[in-house]
Amino acid sequence: MDQEAHPVSDKTPALHIVHCMLTLLFVLVALHVLRRGVRAPGADRRDRVDNLLHFAMAAAMATMPWSLGRSLTGLTTVVLCAAATLWFPLTALYRRTRGTAAAIAGRLPPAAGMAAMAWMSRTPHGGAAPAHETLARGVPVAHHTAAHGPAASVSMTAALVTAALTLCLLGFAVRSLMRPMPALRTATGTAHRAAAADPYGHVRDGAMAWGTAVMLVLPH
């Protein structure tokens, strides 16, 4: 019997451990966001929506590797995550007359995370392998689809999108994790002063970007 018709769905022990570690990471991020939102009752509307989106994304990413996460896939989730992706750069223009480019750049990391969430939540068309499975399996999938014309092109496009999102998230993760370093906190730049004021927030954002990047390339 053709093995492709009945793919093995059981996780390997190593993959199961990685998923448990990622779930713990996302739960800690969600709790930190919730704690921050509770301790900032005077936040404006944009900050409250930001916290809500960060919490929702962390909670969704925590459940995605498990059976409960299957309910998060589909068009509705993709549309909601795409709208959240646009929310972050567009609201950078809120009451701003100068420094617009820097403000938009500062809100690109959560936008990239939401874009990755939308990408992982989509339902593959025509039975094609999801993007993270395509990238994780690599060459065997490419060879399998090479004889199917359009299917090969779709798989290659999915792999390229996954790779681009992964590289962006890893770059944002490194940047966020480095900014609160003690040696950099003494710098006089505005960004470094902000990092000194909220070091845990930057660590949280970096960890979230890193975990999302790993989720993109893991089968789940």
Protein Blocks (a to p, Z undefined) as FASTA:
>chain_A
ZZklmccfbdcfklmmmmmmmmmmmmmmmmmmmmmmmmmmmbcfklmmmmmmmmmmmmmm
mmmmpmklmmmgcjklmmmmmmmmmmmmmmmmgopabhklmmmmmmmmmmmmmmmmmmmm
pccehhiacfklmmmnommmmmmmmmnommmmmmmmmmmmmmmmmmmmmmmmmmmmmmmp
mklmmpmbfklmmmmmmmmlmmmmmmmmmmmmmmmmpcZZ
